[in-house]
Amino acid sequence: MYTAKEREQYFTRIISRLESSHLIEGVVHIGSGVAGYKDERSDIDLMVAAAGIADVEKARSFLHQYFREIGTVYIKELKLREHIYLIIAILENGLEFNVSILSRELLSVKSPLWKVVVDKTGKIIEKMEAAHKHFERKKYDFSEDVAFDFIYSMRKFQTELKRQNLIYALKMLETMRDSTLRLQALLENKKLHQFKAYETLDPEFVRKYLQTYPNQISEETLLIAADRLKVLFFETINRSKSHSVDEGLTRILR
């Protein structure tokens, strides 16, 4: 396992190497590392802006070569969109890099945690600031029909439980759980895209939410879990100013 000091050394080295390449116009540090890293298990997340779209492919090869040089155990590349790639590189000591490669024009902001660390032209920070304004104006990616989604999933849960289809019932429980969790995040003004800092949610909500997991799998324990989840969902949606439950919806559960 790597130490915080070792992680910082790897971060400094890759930034220096990227800055030295004519293929790279800028580098943006993203994720928890911008605020000092969440903990000792946090990885390094970067967005690397190639000098132009024509240089994206060469920048990919450049990064692959770099990761091979520093003793990476495994490298996985994903094509996210046209001219946008993600390289996931895992080192022998467990440190993980998540590096997206794209042109400056395609840079975007999906979290308030970002910091420009290399900007050779002055246009990287300009692009990121514009993207940040768009990010702040962007609406939450959340279903307007969350009440219907939850109650309809509970209806299917009840049906499948009567059929003794416990696996499908569990899937419906998870769908209901997800609706409840996302609604709570919305109430706490958390940006939903890529949100995973669930430990920052209201402690009382977290306590009740964790109680919706059955300690064993049986019809009885799943019913108890579903009842707890229903109570929590209604407690949550009743505090919402933008979502509510149509009285007619509750009738389909009778």
C-alpha positions as CSV (number, residue, x, y, z in Angstrom):
1,M,0.0,0.0,0.0
2,Y,1.3,3.4,-0.9
3,T,1.7,6.3,1.5
4,A,0.5,9.9,1.1
5,K,4.0,11.0,0.5
6,E,4.5,8.4,-2.3
7,R,1.2,9.4,-3.9
8,E,2.4,13.0,-3.9
9,Q,5.7,12.0,-5.5
10,Y,3.9,10.1,-8.3
11,F,1.6,13.1,-8.8
12,T,4.5,15.5,-9.1
13,R,6.3,13.2,-11.5
14,I,3.4,12.7,-13.9
15,I,2.6,16.4,-14.0
16,S,6.2,17.2,-14.7
17,R,6.2,14.6,-17.6
18,L,3.0,15.9,-19.0
19,E,4.1,19.5,-18.9
20,S,7.3,18.6,-20.8
21,S,5.4,17.1,-23.7
22,H,4.6,19.3,-26.8
23,L,1.5,17.1,-27.2
24,I,-0.1,18.4,-24.0
25,E,-1.7,21.9,-23.7
26,G,-2.9,21.5,-20.1
27,V,-3.7,19.3,-17.2
28,V,-6.6,19.6,-14.7
29,H,-6.5,17.8,-11.3
30,I,-10.0,16.6,-10.4
31,G,-11.6,14.6,-7.6
32,S,-10.9,14.5,-3.9
33,G,-7.2,15.2,-4.3
34,V,-8.0,18.8,-5.2
35,A,-9.2,19.3,-1.6
36,G,-6.3,17.3,0.0
37,Y,-7.5,13.7,-0.8
38,K,-10.3,12.0,1.0
39,D,-8.0,9.4,2.7
40,E,-5.0,7.2,2.2
41,R,-7.0,5.1,-0.3
42,S,-7.7,7.9,-2.7
43,D,-6.5,7.7,-6.3
44,I,-5.2,10.3,-8.7
45,D,-7.7,11.7,-11.2
46,L,-6.6,13.9,-14.0
47,M,-8.0,15.4,-17.2
48,V,-5.2,15.9,-19.9
49,A,-5.9,18.3,-22.6
50,A,-4.1,17.5,-25.8
51,A,-2.8,20.4,-27.9
52,G,-5.5,19.7,-30.5
53,I,-7.9,16.9,-31.5
54,A,-5.2,15.6,-33.9
55,D,-2.8,15.1,-30.9
56,V,-5.3,13.1,-28.8
57,E,-4.2,9.8,-30.2
58,K,-0.5,10.6,-29.7
59,A,-1.2,11.7,-26.2
60,R,-2.8,8.4,-25.5
61,S,0.3,6.6,-26.6
62,F,2.5,8.9,-24.6
63,L,0.5,8.1,-21.4
64,H,0.6,4.4,-22.1
65,Q,4.3,4.6,-22.4
66,Y,4.7,6.6,-19.2
67,F,2.6,4.2,-17.2
68,R,4.6,1.2,-18.5
69,E,7.8,3.0,-17.4
70,I,6.7,3.5,-13.8
71,G,5.8,-0.2,-13.3
72,T,2.1,-0.3,-13.8
73,V,0.5,-3.7,-13.1
74,Y,-2.6,-3.2,-15.2
75,I,-3.7,-0.6,-17.8
76,K,-7.3,-0.4,-19.0
77,E,-8.4,2.1,-21.7
78,L,-12.0,3.1,-22.3
79,K,-13.3,5.2,-25.2
80,L,-15.9,7.5,-23.5
81,R,-16.9,9.4,-26.6
82,E,-15.3,10.4,-29.9
83,H,-11.9,11.8,-29.2
84,I,-12.3,11.3,-25.4
85,Y,-10.5,8.4,-23.7
86,L,-10.0,7.2,-20.1
87,I,-6.9,5.4,-19.0
88,I,-7.1,3.5,-15.7
89,A,-3.7,2.5,-14.5
90,I,-3.0,0.5,-11.4
91,L,0.5,0.4,-9.9
92,E,2.1,-2.5,-8.0
93,N,1.7,-0.6,-4.7
94,G,-2.1,-0.2,-5.3
95,L,-2.1,3.4,-6.4
96,E,-4.6,4.0,-9.1
97,F,-4.6,6.7,-11.8
98,N,-7.7,7.7,-13.7
99,V,-6.6,9.9,-16.6
100,S,-8.9,11.2,-19.3
101,I,-7.4,12.4,-22.6
102,L,-9.3,14.9,-24.7
103,S,-8.8,18.2,-26.5
104,R,-9.3,21.6,-24.7
105,E,-12.6,22.2,-26.5
106,L,-14.1,19.0,-24.9
107,L,-13.1,19.8,-21.3
108,S,-16.1,19.8,-19.0
109,V,-16.9,20.1,-15.3
110,K,-18.8,17.4,-13.5
111,S,-17.8,18.3,-10.0
112,P,-16.7,21.4,-8.1
113,L,-13.5,19.6,-7.3
114,W,-11.1,20.7,-10.0
115,K,-7.8,22.7,-10.3
116,V,-5.8,23.6,-13.3
117,V,-2.2,22.5,-12.7
118,V,-0.8,23.0,-16.2
119,D,-1.9,25.7,-18.7
120,K,0.5,26.5,-21.4
121,T,-1.7,28.9,-23.3
122,G,-4.0,30.4,-20.7
123,K,-7.0,28.9,-22.4
124,I,-7.4,25.9,-20.2
125,I,-8.4,27.9,-17.1
126,E,-10.7,30.0,-19.4
127,K,-12.4,26.9,-20.7
128,M,-12.7,25.3,-17.2
129,E,-14.2,28.5,-15.7
130,A,-16.8,28.6,-18.4
131,A,-17.6,24.9,-18.0
132,H,-17.9,25.5,-14.2
133,K,-20.6,28.2,-14.7
134,H,-22.5,25.7,-16.9
135,F,-22.1,23.0,-14.3
136,E,-23.6,25.3,-11.6
137,R,-26.6,26.2,-13.8
138,K,-27.2,22.6,-14.8
139,K,-30.3,20.9,-13.4
140,Y,-30.1,17.8,-11.3
141,D,-30.3,14.6,-13.3
142,F,-33.3,13.3,-11.3
143,S,-36.6,11.8,-12.3
144,E,-39.6,14.0,-11.9
145,D,-41.6,10.9,-11.2
146,V,-39.6,9.6,-8.3
147,A,-42.7,9.0,-6.3
148,F,-44.2,6.8,-9.1
149,D,-40.8,5.1,-9.6
150,F,-40.6,4.2,-5.9
151,I,-44.3,3.0,-5.5
152,Y,-44.4,1.1,-8.8
153,S,-41.1,-0.7,-7.8
154,M,-42.7,-1.5,-4.4
155,R,-45.8,-2.9,-6.2
156,K,-43.5,-5.2,-8.3
157,F,-41.6,-6.1,-5.1
158,Q,-44.9,-7.2,-3.5
159,T,-45.9,-9.2,-6.5
160,E,-42.6,-11.0,-6.9
161,L,-42.4,-11.8,-3.2
162,K,-45.8,-13.5,-3.4
163,R,-44.3,-15.5,-6.3
164,Q,-41.4,-16.5,-4.1
165,N,-39.1,-14.8,-6.6
166,L,-36.7,-13.5,-4.0
167,I,-34.0,-12.4,-6.4
168,Y,-36.3,-10.1,-8.4
169,A,-37.8,-8.8,-5.1
170,L,-34.3,-7.9,-4.0
171,K,-33.7,-6.1,-7.2
172,M,-36.9,-4.0,-6.7
173,L,-35.8,-3.3,-3.1
174,E,-32.5,-1.9,-4.5
175,T,-34.4,0.3,-7.0
176,M,-36.5,1.7,-4.2
177,R,-33.4,2.3,-2.1
178,D,-31.7,4.1,-5.0
179,S,-34.7,6.5,-5.4
180,T,-34.7,7.2,-1.7
181,L,-31.0,7.8,-1.6
182,R,-30.9,10.1,-4.6
183,L,-33.9,12.1,-3.2
184,Q,-32.0,12.6,0.1
185,A,-28.9,13.8,-1.8
186,L,-31.1,16.2,-3.7
187,L,-32.6,17.6,-0.5
188,E,-29.1,18.2,0.9
189,N,-28.2,20.1,-2.3
190,K,-25.6,17.5,-3.4
191,K,-24.8,17.4,-7.0
192,L,-26.1,14.0,-8.1
193,H,-23.7,13.3,-11.0
194,Q,-21.0,11.0,-9.8
195,F,-22.0,11.6,-6.2
196,K,-20.6,8.9,-3.9
197,A,-19.7,10.7,-0.7
198,Y,-22.7,9.1,1.1
199,E,-21.0,9.4,4.5
200,T,-21.6,13.2,4.3
201,L,-25.4,12.7,4.2
202,D,-27.4,13.4,7.4
203,P,-26.4,10.8,10.0
204,E,-29.9,10.0,11.0
205,F,-30.9,9.3,7.4
206,V,-27.8,7.1,7.0
207,R,-28.7,5.1,10.1
208,K,-32.3,4.5,8.9
209,Y,-31.2,3.8,5.4
210,L,-28.7,1.0,6.5
211,Q,-31.5,-0.6,8.5
212,T,-33.4,-1.2,5.2
213,Y,-30.9,-4.0,4.4
214,P,-32.2,-7.4,5.6
215,N,-29.8,-9.4,7.8
216,Q,-30.9,-12.6,6.0
217,I,-32.9,-13.5,3.0
218,S,-36.5,-14.6,3.6
219,E,-40.0,-13.4,2.8
220,E,-40.4,-12.1,6.4
221,T,-37.1,-10.2,6.5
222,L,-37.7,-8.7,3.0
223,L,-41.1,-7.4,4.1
224,I,-39.6,-5.8,7.2
225,A,-36.9,-4.2,5.0
226,A,-39.5,-2.9,2.5
227,D,-41.6,-1.5,5.3
228,R,-38.7,0.4,6.8
229,L,-37.7,1.7,3.3
230,K,-41.3,2.9,2.7
231,V,-41.3,4.8,5.9
232,L,-37.9,6.4,5.1
233,F,-39.0,7.3,1.6
234,F,-42.2,9.0,2.8
235,E,-40.2,10.9,5.5
236,T,-37.8,12.1,2.9
237,I,-40.2,13.1,0.2
238,N,-42.4,14.9,2.7
239,R,-39.5,17.3,3.3
240,S,-39.1,18.0,-0.4
241,K,-40.3,21.2,-2.0
242,S,-40.1,19.9,-5.5
243,H,-41.5,16.4,-5.2
244,S,-44.6,14.9,-3.7
245,V,-46.7,11.8,-3.6
246,D,-50.0,11.8,-5.5
247,E,-52.6,10.4,-3.1
248,G,-53.9,8.1,-5.9
249,L,-50.5,6.5,-6.1
250,T,-50.7,5.0,-2.6
251,R,-53.9,3.2,-3.6
252,I,-52.0,0.8,-5.9
253,L,-50.2,-0.6,-2.9
254,R,-53.4,-1.6,-1.2
